[in-house]
Amino acid sequence: MLAKFYVKVHEVEEEPFDLNHAQFDAISATGNSYDDFVAVSRLEPDLWNKMYEGAEREGYTYFLVDKDDDNPLAAFKRRSDAEVWFKLR
C-alpha cells in the first residue's frame, strides 16, 4: 500500500531531522503490527528527506498490509512522545 503524507516541521530537538520510511509502522484493524519488510524504489515524490525547522515535505511511503484489512492504520514514531496515528483507508 502506498500512502502520501504531508509533513511540516514546527520544532525539532536536533537538526537535521531525518524523515524516513522506517519511522512509520502499519497496524492491522485488530491491533497487530505488520512486521514484514518491503522496499520500494523510485517513488515520486519520495517522503525521505533531511528536515530543518520550518521545512515542509510531501511524499509517499509504503506498507505491506493484508488486502482484506479494511481499516489498517499507520503510526509515525510509534512508542515515542511524538507518536501520531493515521487511517490508511
C-alpha positions in Angstrom: 0.0 0.0 0.0 1.3 3.5 -0.8 0.4 6.4 1.4 1.1 10.0 0.7 1.9 12.3 3.7 2.5 16.0 4.1 4.9 16.8 6.9 5.8 20.2 8.3 8.5 20.6 11.0 7.5 23.2 13.6 10.1 22.3 16.2 12.9 19.8 16.2 15.4 18.9 19.0 18.3 18.2 16.7 18.7 19.3 13.1 18.6 17.9 10.6 15.6 15.6 11.4 15.9 12.6 9.2 12.4 11.8 7.9 12.3 8.3 6.5 10.1 5.3 5.9 11.4 3.3 8.9 9.6 5.8 11.2 6.2 4.6 10.1 4.6 1.3 11.1 1.5 -0.3 9.7 -1.0 -1.7 12.2 -3.9 -4.0 11.4 -7.6 -3.3 12.3 -7.2 -5.9 15.0 -4.2 -4.1 16.5 -1.4 -6.4 15.2 1.8 -4.9 13.7 2.6 -5.7 10.1 6.2 -6.6 10.5 7.1 -7.8 7.0 9.6 -5.6 5.3 9.2 -4.3 1.8 11.3 -1.8 -0.1 10.0 0.3 -2.9 12.3 2.5 -5.0 11.8 5.4 -7.3 8.7 6.8 -5.6 7.9 10.3 -6.8 7.8 12.2 -4.7 9.6 10.2 -2.0 8.9 11.1 1.6 12.6 10.6 2.7 14.4 13.9 3.4 16.6 15.7 5.9 14.3 18.2 7.6 15.1 21.5 9.3 12.8 23.7 11.4 10.2 25.2 9.2 10.7 22.6 6.4 7.8 21.0 4.5 7.7 17.8 2.6 5.0 15.8 0.8 5.7 12.3 -0.4 4.9 8.6 -0.4 5.8 5.9 1.9 4.8 2.2 1.7 3.4 -0.6 3.7 2.8 -4.3 3.2 -0.7 -5.0 4.6 -3.3 -7.7 4.2 -5.5 -6.9 1.2 -8.6 -7.9 3.3 -7.8 -5.5 6.1 -10.5 -2.8 5.7 -9.1 -0.5 8.4 -5.3 -0.5 8.6 -3.6 2.3 10.5 -0.2 3.9 10.2 1.8 5.1 13.3 4.5 7.6 13.0 7.3 7.3 15.6 5.3 4.7 17.5 6.0 4.3 21.2 7.6 7.7 21.5 6.5 11.1 22.7 6.0 12.2 19.1 3.6 9.3 18.2 0.9 10.1 15.7 -1.7 7.7 14.1 -3.3 7.9 10.7 -6.1 5.9 8.9 -4.8 4.3 5.7 -8.1 3.8 4.0 
